[in-house]
Amino acid sequence: MWWHALIIMVLGVSLSYLAYFMGSAYGFNPWEGAGSILFWYSVVYLVFRFPLRGTLTVFLRHVKSGVGVVAASLYVAFHLLLYGFILEAILTRLYAPTFGGVPAAVWVNTNLVLPPTPLNALLGLSYNPSITLSIPPIFGAVFSLYSISAALIIAVLVVANIGLIREVGSCSLGLKSRVYVGLPALGVALGASCCLSPPLLLALVAPVTAVVTYSLPAYYATYFTFPPLAMLALYLNARSTLKIYWKIRRETIAH
């Protein structure tokens, strides 16, 4: 039953707050790690259980195709890398200028957001646990459960949109059905770029802008706002594409 996810979500937030009193604020705190895993499991479950239930069905129908596998894999990889650069920049500014100055390694952290308050415990769930990949001197990225969850949700939306567009294009109304493909296809491009373009630009210009500005607010805005905006854009595009599909089906039956 779906309500179990709400109980698990509350438990995850509670464990995140309990972590302040049951372990270290730096390094790896198992209470924080467990709380974050429970919280993001609940979020992803509820997203696919309610608003994206139909979208998940379409995704499962099309992900088996070569196009679906390639689209999902490329998007997840690209999203994680870009937002890994963004989160690495955030944590470097929050905790220490030498955060990224380490030898080549992979490690897991749960750096708690201080001081210990319920709001900071909730904020910490967006960072923790953080999986850091360091390949000096030029590469460093941090992957969080938030960015991983966002990548999976958006990948499902991208594949579902592509699948619906292919279904529209394969309808038997010939040129008319092909014309209908244009706007949904543009919607997928705009929805995906809403999430990818700002992080890419920020990652490219950050070394230059860091000389003249403190860009932490820009990193925060990119990290927290653009994935949900992309989800919304792709969700609305999938709904409109589905309406177009059923309209063509009705016209096909009428003919």
C-alpha positions in Angstrom: 0.0 0.0 0.0 1.2 3.5 -0.9 1.0 5.0 2.6 3.9 2.8 3.7 6.1 5.2 1.7 5.0 8.2 3.8 5.9 6.3 7.0 9.3 5.4 5.6 9.8 9.1 4.5 9.1 10.3 8.0 11.4 7.7 9.4 14.2 8.8 7.0 13.9 12.4 8.1 13.9 11.4 11.7 17.0 9.3 11.3 18.7 12.3 9.5 17.9 14.5 12.5 19.0 11.7 15.0 22.3 11.5 13.1 23.4 14.8 14.8 23.4 13.1 18.2 24.4 9.6 17.2 27.6 10.0 15.2 30.1 12.3 13.6 29.1 15.4 11.7 31.9 14.7 9.1 33.1 11.5 7.4 30.5 8.8 7.2 27.5 8.8 9.6 25.5 5.5 9.2 22.3 7.2 10.6 22.4 9.9 8.0 23.1 7.4 5.3 20.2 5.2 6.3 17.9 8.2 6.6 18.7 9.4 3.2 18.2 6.0 1.5 14.8 5.6 3.1 13.8 9.2 2.3 14.7 9.1 -1.4 13.2 5.6 -1.8 9.9 7.0 -0.6 10.1 10.1 -2.9 10.8 8.0 -6.0 8.2 5.4 -5.1 5.5 8.1 -4.6 6.4 9.9 -7.8 6.0 6.7 -9.8 3.0 5.6 -7.8 0.9 8.7 -8.5 1.8 11.5 -11.0 4.0 9.3 -13.2 2.2 6.0 -12.9 1.1 6.2 -16.6 4.4 7.5 -17.7 6.2 4.6 -16.0 3.9 2.2 -17.9 4.9 3.8 -21.2 8.5 3.8 -20.2 8.5 0.0 -19.5 6.9 -0.5 -22.9 9.6 1.3 -24.8 12.8 1.0 -22.7 13.3 -2.5 -24.2 14.0 -1.0 -27.6 17.4 0.0 -28.6 16.4 3.7 -28.8 15.0 3.6 -25.3 18.1 2.0 -23.7 20.4 4.4 -25.4 18.4 7.5 -24.5 18.0 6.5 -20.9 21.7 5.5 -20.5 23.0 8.7 -22.1 20.8 11.0 -20.2 21.5 9.4 -16.8 25.3 9.5 -17.4 25.2 13.1 -18.7 23.0 14.3 -15.9 25.0 12.7 -13.1 28.3 14.1 -14.5 27.0 17.6 -14.8 25.3 17.7 -11.4 28.3 15.9 -10.0 30.4 18.9 -10.9 27.8 21.3 -9.4 27.6 19.4 -6.1 31.3 19.2 -5.9 31.5 23.0 -6.2 28.9 23.4 -3.5 30.6 21.1 -1.0 34.0 22.7 -1.7 32.6 26.1 -0.8 30.6 24.9 2.2 33.3 22.7 3.9 36.8 23.5 2.7 38.7 25.0 -0.2 40.7 21.7 -0.2 37.7 19.5 -0.4 38.6 18.5 -4.0 42.4 18.6 -3.4 42.9 14.9 -2.8 44.6 12.0 -4.7 42.6 9.9 -7.1 40.0 8.1 -5.1 36.4 7.2 -4.6 34.8 7.6 -1.2 31.4 8.2 0.6 30.7 11.1 2.9 27.7 12.3 5.0 28.7 15.8 5.9 25.9 17.1 8.1 24.5 20.6 7.7 25.1 22.5 10.9 23.6 23.6 13.2 21.4 20.7 14.1 17.9 21.7 13.3 15.0 19.8 11.6 15.3 22.1 8.5 19.0 21.4 8.2 18.4 17.7 8.6 16.0 17.9 5.7 18.5 20.0 3.7 21.2 17.4 4.4 19.1 14.7 2.7 19.7 16.5 -0.6 23.5 16.1 -0.3 23.9 12.8 1.6 25.3 10.3 1.3 27.7 11.9 -1.3 29.8 9.6 -3.4 32.9 11.6 -4.4 35.0 10.7 -7.5 38.4 12.5 -7.6 40.8 12.3 -10.5 43.3 15.1 -10.1 44.2 17.6 -11.2 41.2 18.4 -13.4 38.3 16.1 -12.5 36.1 16.0 -9.4 32.5 15.1 -9.1 30.1 14.3 -6.3 27.0 12.1 -6.7 24.1 12.3 -4.3 20.9 10.3 -3.9 19.0 13.5 -4.9 20.8 13.8 -8.2 20.6 10.0 -8.8 16.9 10.0 -8.1 16.3 13.1 -10.4 18.3 11.5 -13.2 16.3 8.3 -13.0 12.9 10.1 -13.0 13.9 12.4 -15.9 15.3 9.5 -17.8 11.9 7.7 -17.5 10.2 10.8 -18.7 12.5 11.2 -21.7 12.1 7.6 -22.8 8.3 7.8 -22.3 8.2 11.0 -24.4 10.3 9.5 -27.1 8.1 6.3 -27.1 4.9 8.3 -27.4 6.3 10.4 -30.2 7.3 7.2 -32.1 3.8 5.9 -31.6 2.3 9.1 -33.0 4.6 9.0 -36.0 3.7 5.4 -36.7 0.0 6.1 -36.9 -1.7 5.4 -40.3 -2.6 9.0 -41.2 0.5 9.4 -43.2 1.9 12.9 -43.5 -0.6 14.3 -41.0 0.6 12.1 -38.2 4.2 13.0 -39.0 3.4 16.7 -38.7 2.0 16.0 -35.2 5.4 14.7 -34.2 7.1 18.1 -34.5 5.9 19.9 -31.3 6.2 16.9 -28.9 9.7 16.3 -30.2 10.6 20.0 -29.6 9.1 19.6 -26.1 11.4 16.7 -25.3 14.4 18.8 -26.5 13.4 21.8 -24.5 12.5 19.8 -21.4 15.8 17.9 -21.3 17.8 21.0 -22.1 16.1 22.8 -19.2 17.9 20.5 -16.9 21.2 20.1 -18.8 22.1 23.4 -20.3 22.4 25.6 -17.1 24.7 23.1 -15.3 26.8 22.7 -18.4 27.2 26.5 -18.8 27.9 26.9 -15.1 30.5 24.2 -15.1 32.2 25.8 -18.1 32.2 29.4 -16.9 32.7 28.7 -13.1 36.5 28.8 -13.3 36.3 32.3 -14.9 33.5 33.7 -12.8 35.0 32.5 -9.6 37.7 35.2 -9.9 35.1 38.0 -9.8 32.1 36.5 -7.9 31.1 34.1 -5.2 28.9 31.7 -7.2 27.4 29.5 -4.4 23.9 30.9 -4.9 24.1 30.1 -8.6 25.1 26.6 -7.8 22.3 26.2 -5.3 19.7 27.5 -7.8 21.0 25.1 -10.5 21.2 22.1 -8.2 17.8 22.4 -6.7 15.5 24.1 -9.2 16.4 22.9 -12.7 15.8 19.1 -12.3 12.2 19.7 -11.0 11.6 22.2 -13.8 12.7 19.6 -16.3 10.5 17.0 -14.8 7.5 19.3 -15.0 8.2 20.3 -18.6 8.6 16.6 -19.7 5.5 15.5 -17.8 3.4 18.2 -19.4 4.9 17.3 -22.8 4.0 13.6 -22.3 0.4 14.5 -21.4 0.0 16.6 -24.5 1.6 14.0 -26.7 -0.7 11.3 -25.3 -3.7 13.5 -26.2 -2.4 13.9 -29.7 -2.0 10.1 -30.0 -5.6 9.4 -28.9 -6.8 12.1 -31.3 -5.1 10.5 -34.2 -6.4 7.1 -33.1 -9.9 8.4 -33.1 -9.4 10.0 -36.6 -8.0 6.7 -37.8 -11.1 4.8 -36.6 -13.4 7.4 -38.1 -11.7 6.9 -41.5 
